[in-house]
């Protein structure tokens, strides 16, 4: 969007314009500070939009640089710092559990740590993509990294993520 173009008016006051659908689809993911208070990552994966807090709940790693992989049939973003797996749709942390460590070969299965990453609602209207922040008062672990302490670098100065291949 050029500087002369104006942001479209959101359909409702709690929706925040992120960008044009075609631009986000082409990029695969974009980051934005929403409402001046929350750093959000919007991901386009397999014809779906997802939005979640930008920094990983575990140690604040930038999820914009994480790979998208499927675990147990669920699309997840993998934190580039410590390889934590976070479901895109629910914000659950996943881990591999061993049912019985005395049996060989070990049999593992994916289990949930519960919701660890705050996710947000994405809406597309007339080719424009909007995010509605999840304003649940229930604390979620990724909330820790939404404070000024972790905003040492402005979003627009961060390295740009790789285009989707």
Secondary structure by P-SEA (a helix, b strand, c coil): ccccccccccccccccccccaaaaaaaccccccccccbbbbbbbcccbbbbccccccccccccccbbbbbcccbbbbbccccbbbbbcccbbbbbbbbcccccccbbbbbbbccccbbbbbbbbcccbbbbbccccccccccccccccccccccccccccccccc
